[in-house]
Amino acid sequence: MKKILAFTLLVLFTNISYSEEEKPTLEDAPKSYLLNLLAECKEYATQEEVTGQNLNTYLLQCINEELEASYYKPIKTLPAEE
């Protein structure tokens, strides 16, 4: 009985400590990286023949997917080209 109780407490406290681990804080991506992603995503859009009203949505989604993969914060608007 003592072993079952000890095992149950061990599992319970292991789950609590695991769930309280901090999530990594995401940083803003450098402007130059965002502009490179924008150019890359524009090429993808051309290849997939995305045009018109869907283009901005496509570009924003494409950039945010790449940012997420690189552990950067997602953006809400497209970066302005210089």
C-alpha positions in Angstrom: 0.0 0.0 0.0 2.8 2.4 0.8 4.4 1.7 -2.5 1.2 2.5 -4.4 0.8 5.8 -2.4 4.5 6.7 -3.0 4.2 6.0 -6.8 0.9 8.0 -7.0 2.5 11.0 -5.3 5.6 10.7 -7.5 3.5 10.8 -10.7 1.4 13.6 -9.4 4.3 15.9 -8.5 6.2 15.1 -11.7 3.2 16.2 -13.8 2.8 19.4 -11.8 6.4 20.4 -12.2 6.4 19.5 -15.9 3.3 21.6 -16.6 4.8 24.7 -14.8 7.8 24.8 -17.1 8.2 28.2 -18.7 7.5 28.5 -22.4 10.4 30.1 -24.2 9.9 33.8 -24.8 9.8 34.7 -28.5 11.8 37.6 -29.8 11.0 40.0 -32.7 12.7 39.0 -35.9 15.3 41.4 -37.4 14.0 43.6 -40.2 16.5 42.2 -42.7 15.2 38.7 -41.9 11.6 39.7 -42.4 12.5 41.3 -45.8 14.3 38.1 -46.9 11.2 36.1 -45.9 9.0 38.5 -47.8 11.0 38.1 -51.0 11.1 34.3 -50.6 7.3 34.1 -50.0 6.7 36.3 -53.0 8.6 33.8 -55.1 6.4 31.0 -53.7 3.3 33.0 -54.4 4.4 33.5 -58.0 5.0 29.7 -58.4 1.6 28.9 -56.9 0.0 31.7 -59.0 -1.5 33.5 -56.0 -2.7 37.0 -57.0 -5.0 39.8 -56.1 -6.7 40.0 -52.8 -5.4 36.6 -51.6 -1.7 37.7 -52.0 -1.3 39.7 -48.8 -3.0 37.0 -46.8 -0.8 34.3 -48.4 2.4 36.4 -47.8 1.5 37.0 -44.1 0.7 33.4 -43.5 3.9 32.2 -45.3 6.1 34.6 -43.3 4.5 33.7 -40.0 5.0 30.0 -40.6 8.7 30.6 -41.2 8.9 32.8 -38.1 7.3 30.2 -36.0 9.8 27.6 -37.2 12.6 29.9 -36.3 11.1 30.8 -32.8 10.3 34.4 -33.6 7.1 36.3 -32.8 4.5 36.3 -35.6 3.8 39.6 -37.3 0.4 41.2 -37.9 1.2 43.3 -41.0 3.6 42.8 -43.9 7.0 44.5 -43.5 7.5 47.6 -45.7 10.0 47.1 -48.4 12.9 49.5 -48.5 
